[in-house]
Amino acid sequence: MITLHRVGPDHKIHRFYHIRVEQTLFGGWALIREWGRIENGSGQTLSVWFETMESAKTAMRKLEAAKRRRGYC
């Protein structure tokens, strides 16, 4: 699991982003993303299914890189 945060008190930005890969009940793999405001504690979730673990992990690394470019650390 990868956990990223973006905090900017001057712009009132307090966000989290969780990314993980899990095996599904049907033998595939899911890239699960959760994001939202840190103060709220709850957020949104999106799952994308892949046939192989390698393709799911590749997608996870690409998503992590994109989020880091946007200021998450």
Buried (B, 14 or more C-beta within 10 A) or exposed (E): EBEBEBBEEEEEEBBBBBBBBEEEEEEEBBBBBBBBEEEEEEBEEEEEEBEEEEEBBEBBEEBBEEBEEEEBE
